């Protein structure tokens, strides 16, 4: 899973850019855990997919 998140995140491997769709942050109570959230680019992609699947309005 971590490899997939790196690919979806800002950077993949040694300078290879990721897709920039998600970001991760350390969990405030447990440093071994990470919180994953969508970036603005990720939210835009979800909105486009939603419009394709559901249709306008």
Secondary structure, DSSP 8 states (H G I E B T S, - for coil): -HHHHHHHSSB-STT-B----EEEEE-SS-TT-EEEEE-HHHHHHHHHHHHHHH---
